[in-house]
Amino acid sequence: MRTALLALWFAVFLASLGAAGAAFVHAGRLRREKAALRDLVARLKDLAWDQRELDPHLSTIIIDEIRTYEKKELRG
């Protein structure tokens, strides 16, 4: 009986370690994805600014939307 309880405790412990490790890996992946998306948005903002002579109204809308989102994100 004692051996079965010890084995059960050990199995639960290993499962919790595995879950914690998976969560850590997932969190790292999410951080990398978020950084990549921020880079993409920064490039899009730069592109809209650089190409504003093609369509100034659209460029202004794009840049304003990005800035609004950035302000909201920074406020958290």
N, CA, C and O atoms as a DFTB+ gen file, in Angstrom:
304 C
 N C O
     1  1       0.825      -1.188       0.000
     2  2       0.000       0.000       0.000
     3  2       0.872       1.254       0.000
     4  3       0.636       2.209      -0.742
     5  1       1.875       1.212       0.853
     6  2       2.767       2.366       0.952
     7  2       3.518       2.574      -0.355
     8  3       3.721       3.711      -0.780
     9  1       3.930       1.491      -0.992
    10  2       4.642       1.574      -2.252
    11  2       3.737       2.146      -3.345
    12  3       4.181       2.932      -4.181
    13  1       2.466       1.742      -3.327
    14  2       1.516       2.246      -4.325
    15  2       1.305       3.747      -4.146
    16  3       1.245       4.484      -5.130
    17  1       1.191       4.209      -2.896
    18  2       1.019       5.638      -2.636
    19  2       2.267       6.421      -3.046
    20  3       2.170       7.511      -3.610
    21  1       3.417       5.864      -2.761
    22  2       4.664       6.509      -3.153
    23  2       4.772       6.578      -4.672
    24  3       5.203       7.594      -5.217
    25  1       4.390       5.515      -5.352
    26  2       4.423       5.500      -6.818
    27  2       3.431       6.505      -7.393
    28  3       3.728       7.187      -8.374
    29  1       2.257       6.595      -6.781
    30  2       1.254       7.559      -7.217
    31  2       1.765       8.987      -7.027
    32  3       1.631       9.829      -7.915
    33  1       2.352       9.248      -5.854
    34  2       2.896      10.584      -5.586
    35  2       3.986      10.916      -6.600
    36  3       4.035      12.031      -7.119
    37  1       4.846       9.964      -6.878
    38  2       5.929      10.180      -7.826
    39  2       5.372      10.441      -9.224
    40  3       5.882      11.308      -9.933
    41  1       4.345       9.714      -9.631
    42  2       3.726       9.915     -10.946
    43  2       3.099      11.304     -11.050
    44  3       3.222      11.975     -12.075
    45  1       2.432      11.722      -9.989
    46  2       1.834      13.062      -9.977
    47  2       2.930      14.118     -10.026
    48  3       2.797      15.117     -10.734
    49  1       3.994      13.911      -9.293
    50  2       5.112      14.851      -9.286
    51  2       5.722      14.973     -10.676
    52  3       5.965      16.082     -11.153
    53  1       5.969      13.844     -11.326
    54  2       6.532      13.876     -12.677
    55  2       5.578      14.542     -13.670
    56  3       6.013      15.282     -14.552
    57  1       4.288      14.279     -13.527
    58  2       3.307      14.902     -14.416
    59  2       3.291      16.411     -14.233
    60  3       3.183      17.159     -15.204
    61  1       3.399      16.857     -12.987
    62  2       3.406      18.301     -12.738
    63  2       4.678      18.940     -13.283
    64  3       4.641      20.060     -13.792
    65  1       5.796      18.239     -13.181
    66  2       7.034      18.753     -13.781
    67  2       6.903      18.852     -15.295
    68  3       7.335      19.833     -15.900
    69  1       6.319      17.855     -15.888
    70  2       6.116      17.869     -17.336
    71  2       5.203      19.006     -17.763
    72  3       5.462      19.672     -18.766
    73  1       4.126      19.230     -16.999
    74  2       3.205      20.319     -17.317
    75  2       3.881      21.674     -17.151
    76  3       3.681      22.574     -17.967
    77  1       4.673      21.821     -16.110
    78  2       5.384      23.078     -15.896
    79  2       6.391      23.326     -17.011
    80  3       6.534      24.455     -17.482
    81  1       7.079      22.289     -17.427
    82  2       8.031      22.428     -18.530
    83  2       7.339      22.799     -19.830
    84  3       7.840      23.634     -20.584
    85  1       6.196      22.189     -20.098
    86  2       5.435      22.506     -21.307
    87  2       4.936      23.944     -21.264
    88  3       4.955      24.637     -22.282
    89  1       4.489      24.399     -20.094
    90  2       4.022      25.782     -19.955
    91  2       5.165      26.757     -20.176
    92  3       4.973      27.807     -20.789
    93  1       6.351      26.424     -19.685
    94  2       7.518      27.289     -19.860
    95  2       7.880      27.398     -21.341
    96  3       8.170      28.489     -21.833
    97  1       7.863      26.272     -22.047
    98  2       8.170      26.267     -23.478
    99  2       7.116      27.068     -24.237
   100  3       7.449      27.846     -25.131
   101  1       5.850      26.879     -23.884
   102  2       4.757      27.597     -24.545
   103  2       4.874      29.098     -24.303
   104  3       4.647      29.886     -25.221
   105  1       5.220      29.506     -23.096
   106  2       5.370      30.924     -22.773
   107  2       6.503      31.532     -23.596
   108  3       6.376      32.656     -24.083
   109  1       7.588      30.818     -23.754
   110  2       8.692      31.306     -24.573
   111  2       8.284      31.473     -26.027
   112  3       8.649      32.452     -26.678
   113  1       7.528      30.515     -26.525
   114  2       7.052      30.591     -27.904
   115  2       6.123      31.793     -28.084
   116  3       6.197      32.497     -29.091
   117  1       5.246      32.023     -27.098
   118  2       4.350      33.177     -27.170
   119  2       5.118      34.491     -27.150
   120  3       4.759      35.428     -27.863
   121  1       6.172      34.569     -26.339
   122  2       6.991      35.785     -26.307
   123  2       7.657      36.027     -27.658
   124  3       7.711      37.162     -28.131
   125  1       8.162      34.966     -28.276
   126  2       8.801      35.111     -29.588
   127  2       7.787      35.532     -30.655
   128  3       8.088      36.370     -31.505
   129  1       6.587      34.951     -30.608
   130  2       5.548      35.313     -31.572
   131  2       5.133      36.768     -31.390
   132  3       4.946      37.492     -32.368
   133  1       4.992      37.192     -30.150
   134  2       4.609      38.576     -29.879
   135  2       5.684      39.541     -30.376
   136  3       5.365      40.582     -30.951
   137  1       6.938      39.206     -30.160
   138  2       8.041      40.041     -30.651
   139  2       8.035      40.097     -32.178
   140  3       8.261      41.158     -32.761
   141  1       7.779      38.967     -32.823
   142  2       7.734      38.936     -34.285
   143  2       6.583      39.780     -34.812
   144  3       6.729      40.475     -35.818
   145  1       5.438      39.723     -34.137
   146  2       4.300      40.533     -34.565
   147  2       4.572      42.025     -34.357
   148  3       4.183      42.848     -35.186
   149  1       5.231      42.368     -33.266
   150  2       5.603      43.773     -33.054
   151  2       6.552      44.261     -34.146
   152  3       6.424      45.388     -34.623
   153  1       7.502      43.415     -34.543
   154  2       8.414      43.767     -35.630
   155  2       7.653      43.968     -36.940
   156  3       7.932      44.899     -37.695
   157  1       6.699      43.093     -37.196
   158  2       5.891      43.210     -38.407
   159  2       5.112      44.524     -38.410
   160  3       5.084      45.224     -39.423
   161  1       4.485      44.861     -37.295
   162  2       3.717      46.096     -37.201
   163  2       4.635      47.307     -37.385
   164  3       4.253      48.277     -38.041
   165  1       5.826      47.260     -36.821
   166  2       6.776      48.364     -36.988
   167  2       7.173      48.513     -38.458
   168  3       7.288      49.629     -38.963
   169  1       7.381      47.383     -39.140
   170  2       7.719      47.449     -40.567
   171  2       6.556      47.993     -41.386
   172  3       6.761      48.765     -42.323
   173  1       5.331      47.591     -41.034
   174  2       4.158      48.097     -41.747
   175  2       3.994      49.598     -41.540
   176  3       3.646      50.328     -42.469
   177  1       4.247      50.052     -40.319
   178  2       4.157      51.488     -40.038
   179  2       5.206      52.247     -40.845
   180  3       4.911      53.294     -41.421
   181  1       6.423      51.724     -40.887
   182  2       7.481      52.357     -41.684
   183  2       7.130      52.361     -43.168
   184  3       7.359      53.352     -43.862
   185  1       6.579      51.265     -43.646
   186  2       6.189      51.164     -45.046
   187  2       5.093      52.179     -45.375
   188  3       5.149      52.848     -46.407
   189  1       4.106      52.290     -44.502
   190  2       3.030      53.269     -44.718
   191  2       3.602      54.685     -44.744
   192  3       3.172      55.515     -45.544
   193  1       4.562      54.957     -43.879
   194  2       5.177      56.283     -43.841
   195  2       6.003      56.527     -45.106
   196  3       5.922      57.599     -45.705
   197  1       6.791      55.541     -45.507
   198  2       7.651      55.701     -46.687
   199  2       6.844      55.828     -47.983
   200  3       7.291      56.486     -48.922
   201  1       5.675      55.213     -48.043
   202  2       4.854      55.222     -49.260
   203  2       3.669      56.179     -49.171
   204  3       2.710      56.039     -49.930
   205  1       3.718      57.133     -48.271
   206  2       2.582      58.025     -48.057
   207  2       2.255      58.888     -49.272
   208  3       1.124      59.357     -49.405
   209  1       3.236      59.107     -50.171
   210  2       2.941      59.912     -51.354
   211  2       2.019      59.179     -52.326
   212  3       1.344      59.821     -53.130
   213  1       1.978      57.852     -52.268
   214  2       1.077      57.084     -53.131
   215  2      -0.383      57.265     -52.733
   216  3      -1.254      57.443     -53.585
   217  1      -0.638      57.216     -51.431
   218  2      -2.000      57.426     -50.925
   219  2      -1.904      57.994     -49.516
   220  3      -1.918      57.246     -48.538
   221  1      -1.805      59.323     -49.412
   222  2      -1.590      59.936     -48.106
   223  2      -2.710      59.646     -47.100
   224  3      -2.454      59.500     -45.905
   225  1      -3.942      59.565     -47.588
   226  2      -5.064      59.328     -46.671
   227  2      -4.992      57.921     -46.066
   228  3      -5.178      57.747     -44.862
   229  1      -4.724      56.932     -46.905
   230  2      -4.614      55.559     -46.411
   231  2      -3.419      55.415     -45.472
   232  3      -3.522      54.756     -44.438
   233  1      -2.303      56.017     -45.820
   234  2      -1.121      55.953     -44.954
   235  2      -1.419      56.564     -43.590
   236  3      -1.017      56.028     -42.557
   237  1      -2.124      57.684     -43.596
   238  2      -2.478      58.337     -42.326
   239  2      -3.372      57.443     -41.487
   240  3      -3.181      57.333     -40.276
   241  1      -4.339      56.809     -42.114
   242  2      -5.240      55.906     -41.386
   243  2      -4.459      54.745     -40.787
   244  3      -4.648      54.405     -39.619
   245  1      -3.585      54.137     -41.581
   246  2      -2.803      52.989     -41.103
   247  2      -1.915      53.396     -39.931
   248  3      -1.889      52.723     -38.901
   249  1      -1.197      54.489     -40.092
   250  2      -0.284      54.940     -39.033
   251  2      -1.054      55.308     -37.770
   252  3      -0.620      54.978     -36.667
   253  1      -2.186      55.982     -37.915
   254  2      -2.995      56.346     -36.743
   255  2      -3.528      55.122     -36.017
   256  3      -3.546      55.084     -34.787
   257  1      -3.963      54.121     -36.774
   258  2      -4.472      52.890     -36.147
   259  2      -3.360      52.185     -35.373
   260  3      -3.581      51.707     -34.260
   261  1      -2.187      52.124     -35.953
   262  2      -1.061      51.466     -35.276
   263  2      -0.684      52.232     -34.023
   264  3      -0.462      51.629     -32.973
   265  1      -0.609      53.548     -34.117
   266  2      -0.264      54.352     -32.946
   267  2      -1.298      54.213     -31.840
   268  3      -0.947      54.125     -30.663
   269  1      -2.579      54.192     -32.218
   270  2      -3.637      54.008     -31.222
   271  2      -3.482      52.671     -30.508
   272  3      -3.600      52.601     -29.285
   273  1      -3.219      51.612     -31.267
   274  2      -3.022      50.291     -30.668
   275  2      -1.794      50.283     -29.761
   276  3      -1.831      49.716     -28.669
   277  1      -0.700      50.914     -30.214
   278  2       0.508      50.947     -29.408
   279  2       0.273      51.671     -28.084
   280  3       0.771      51.239     -27.044
   281  1      -0.475      52.759     -28.115
   282  2      -0.785      53.491     -26.882
   283  2      -1.603      52.631     -25.927
   284  3      -1.342      52.605     -24.724
   285  1      -2.608      51.915     -26.479
   286  2      -3.445      51.042     -25.651
   287  2      -2.604      49.919     -25.061
   288  3      -2.765      49.570     -23.891
   289  1      -1.706      49.351     -25.867
   290  2      -0.880      48.238     -25.397
   291  2       0.059      48.695     -24.285
   292  3       0.280      47.963     -23.320
   293  1       0.609      49.889     -24.414
   294  2       1.532      50.395     -23.400
   295  2       0.815      50.718     -22.098
   296  3       1.388      50.572     -21.018
   297  1      -0.447      51.160     -22.196
   298  2      -1.225      51.416     -20.974
   299  2      -1.557      50.117     -20.262
   300  3      -1.727      50.082     -19.043
   301  1      -1.645      49.061     -21.035
   302  2      -1.860      47.736     -20.490
   303  2      -3.223      47.487     -20.033
   304  3      -3.522      46.394     -19.551
